[in-house]
C-alpha cells in the first residue's frame, strides 16, 4: 500500500484551461498522481482524505498585493494574523509589499523580513523588495536574495520620516529615470504606485482653499489624471531605459489603454488591479469616509465598468486585495477632522474571493478567469509557474477548494485580520460562493472557515525559478 499525504477525492478540478473530474493524490507536498480510474486512490493510505463532491478545486490562489506591517507596525497586523486571514480568504500564497519599518532595501533587511515570515506565516509568500533612488546599488543583491521584484513610491519621504522610507522612494522624475536606468541593468522588474504627487498636493491645496472638505475631498484630490500622467511617465522612461516595469493597483481604463499600447511597442510591463476598483465606486467614499479610503481612490462607476474589458483582453495580468490594515483608533476621525487625516487602506483579503465569486454567480466572469487572474498569471509573472499556479503532476499541492453555491453574509466578527474593526465597507454584504478549504503543499490550513493555527511557520519563502 502506498502512503499519501492527502487525497482529494471526486474532485472537479481546473487544469490547462478546463475542468476535469478525478482524484488528486498528494505525496510530500506535491501532486503525485491525478487519476480518473474509479477506485485507484484506494491503492493509497492517506493521512487525510477530502471528499470534494459538490465543490470545485482550483489551483492555490495567490494574493498579489498585501501589507502585513511586519516589521514595524505589528499592532496593525503581523505575518501570523495576516497569513491566517489569507488562509481564511482562500489564498495559499501572497506577495508582500516592502513599506515596512525598516524596509527591505538591501539583502540583509530582506532576509530579516523573510525570517519573520518563515517563523509565522501559515501560507507561502513572495517578497517585493524596496527600490529607491538611494539604494540602486542593492538591486542585484536583492534579486539574488530571492525578491520577485521591486516596489517604488513616487513621492518624497514625509518630513521627519526619511529613515522609514529608505529605498522606497523616487522623489521626482529625475530620480525615477536614474532608478529605472539602474533597474534595467539589474534585470529585475520594478513596480510602481502610479500617482503624480505634485498634482495631488496642488489639488489638495485648492480643495482646502475652496472649502471642498467633505468625503469627496479624497477622490477629488487623487484625481484620475494623477494616475494617467504617472503611468505615462513610467512607460516613457521604461521605453527609454529598457527597464522591465509593473503597475500595482491600476484603477482606470485610460491607464490600461496606455499600457496596452506600450506593450504593442514592445515595452515589458505587468499590470495589477484590485478587486475593489472593479466592484465599487466613489459613492462608497461618500458613504463610508475613511473606511472606504485607499490610494488610489475608488473611481466613478464609468471608470470601474471600463476596467472590465481589460480583464479579458490580457492587459490586466492579476488582481490583488491591497490588504492594508490599520487600528480602529487610527482610522477614526473626529467630527472636527477631515477625511485627509485618516490613513489610506482597507483590510480586504478575507472578502475578496467571496465578492469575486459573487461576480461569477452573476455571470460577469468565469471560474477560469478567477484561476487566470488570481493564480496562473500571478505565478507566471513571478517566475514560480508551474510549481505554483496550476494543478498538474509535479506541481505543489496547493488548492483553493470552493463551494460555488453556498450563500452567506460577510461578517467582520469572523475575520482573522487584526484590523477587522475597520472592515465596515463590506460587512454584511451577501455573496454566493466561498472558499471551504485552503491547502498549502498538501496541508489543510483552512477547513470551512477555521484556520489551523498550528500551521504557524508552515509558509515557505518563494524565490523565482525563472527571473521574469
Ligand atoms: Zn498597497
Boltz pocket constraint, residues with backbone or C-beta under 6 A from the ligand:
constraints:
  - pocket:
      binder: B
      contacts: [[A, 65], [A, 67], [A, 97], [A, 295], [A, 322], [A, 324]]
      max_distance: 6.0
